[in-house]
Amino acid sequence: MMRFVAVFATVLWAGVVSADPAVLAAVNAERSAQNRAPLIYDSALEAAARAHAQDMARAGFFDHTGSDGSDIGQRLTRAAYRFCFGAENIAAGQRDLTEVMAAWMASRGHRRNILHRKAEAVGLAQAPGNLWVMVLAAPC
């Protein structure tokens, strides 16, 4: 897992960190170790992740349900992503990608999402307060 730390590069955009090259390397390293197909990085999934991360930061909550009652499916639809599979990982407090990936891979449900055979693409965002959202999905 330490290989991707060297390539971790962040770009600040609208107060949210986007780490697409590093995220893709980290996720695909975990998937490769379990003989899973690699994912592609998708900007629409990042947009869905960013919207939820910003919502949680702005409204001061931590949940898979948005402040407006939305779920991952509704957020994917808002991001104009036509999906047949969707999953979401959230985390709070981890300072960087290394920490959040370690936490997710140590959690049965989060690990299952990252390694899910139906997943084809991934997007991730980090909002102020170290709120992380990863969205995994497959288009129809």
Disulfide bonds with the S-S distance in Angstrom:
Cys84-Cys140 1.99
